[in-house]
Amino acid sequence: MIVTCQAGFENMLCLEAQAAGMTVLRSGPGWAELQGPLAELSFAHLIFGEGKALKGESVNALAAQIAAYFLESLRGERIESPWPCWFNGPAELVGLGRRISAVEKEFGEQLKKRLSRIAKLATPDLPRSGGEQRGLFVWFNDFKEAVVARTVTLNGQRRMADDEAAPSRSYLKVEEAYLVLGREPAPGEVVVDLGAAPGGWSYSAAKRGAKVIAIDNGPLKGGALANPLIEHRMEDAFGYYPPEGKPVDWLFCDMVEDPHHVVRNIVEPWFSRRLCRHFVINLKFGRVDAVALLRELREGNSPFAAHCSVLRIRHLFHDREEFTLVGSLKE
């Protein structure tokens, strides 16, 4: 199977897959070909479980093969609603984007000639929801090879639209995290944002009508500054807790700290005392073994495994050397 990831992290993807008992056959910028029973992979973005590799020297040759594959796969199937027709590949390969666009355009022309109604229903974007999706998905490993599949599994990562009022780039991470969880703060819910400054996550929750308690000794900026829904408390994030018996709806935490320190001194007390219902937590792995950290987070004695009814660990599109953990605590 072909599995894509954020470019530059394909080695991490391979190490994670190997630790889970899978075999790495080959890899390139932003992708790896894996073999074996599929494990849960935090670095994986898209999984082409039954992908087929097609090779061609020219744009027309690749487009013709993709069209033939797609038409053959349609036997016995009716398409009555919009369907994803997604072409992509590593941006790190200079000039590949132009080739992908040319192949996609030629494929579209061929499809119009043969099945104009179906061609009109095609949409170029990935679905917003995660899980298994059906359509046509084309990933270019390089200029001469494309992997095609009718179904892929989406782990939920995707590029998010920026907001000029957002105080920082970290705003994009929490916006993406909502998609992975399938839930977001709602009007009237209470969010505690630990390590809030300059306020990107607090601003994101307040945009949705949530009431935010932003904990940080640093200043808030942009749309978080003087926001009527954000209460800024200049306190130590490691020492703040809501009153016992009054859990908040959301715990946000994105701090430049050792991940073990965050788990031990924030996650464990918050979860064991049931001080929140849902959470978005970033853990930095730049100075630790990322694959070992993943194993620790999933082990039965971790606070995540012990207290969560839902837990998803992802390396997001907007993440750097960090994991984003989203989930809900057990009732």
Sequence and secondary structure as in RCSB ss.txt:
>XXXX:A:sequence
MIVTCQAGFENMLCLEAQAAGMTVLRSGPGWAELQGPLAELSFAHLIFGEGKALKGESVNALAAQIAAYFLESLR
GERIESPWPCWFNGPAELVGLGRRISAVEKEFGEQLKKRLSRIAKLATPDLPRSGGEQRGLFVWFNDFKEAVVAR
TVTLNGQRRMADDEAAPSRSYLKVEEAYLVLGREPAPGEVVVDLGAAPGGWSYSAAKRGAKVIAIDNGPLKGGAL
ANPLIEHRMEDAFGYYPPEGKPVDWLFCDMVEDPHHVVRNIVEPWFSRRLCRHFVINLKFGRVDAVALLRELREG
NSPFAAHCSVLRIRHLFHDREEFTLVGSLKE
>XXXX:A:secstr
 EEE  TT HHHHHHHHHHTT EEEEEETTEEEEESS    SS SEEETT EEEE SSHHHHHHHHHHHHHHHTT
T    S EEEEEE  TTSTTHHHHHHHHHHHHHHHHHHH HHHHHTEESS  SS EEEEEEEEEESSSSEEEEEE
EEEE S       TT SSTHHHHHHHHHHHHT    TT EEEEET TT HHHHHHHHTT EEEEE SS   GGGT
T TTEEEE S GGG    TT  EEEEEEE SS HHHHIIIIIHHHHHTT EEEEEEEEE TTS HHHHHHHHHST
TSHHHHHEEEEEEE  TT SSEEEEEEEE  
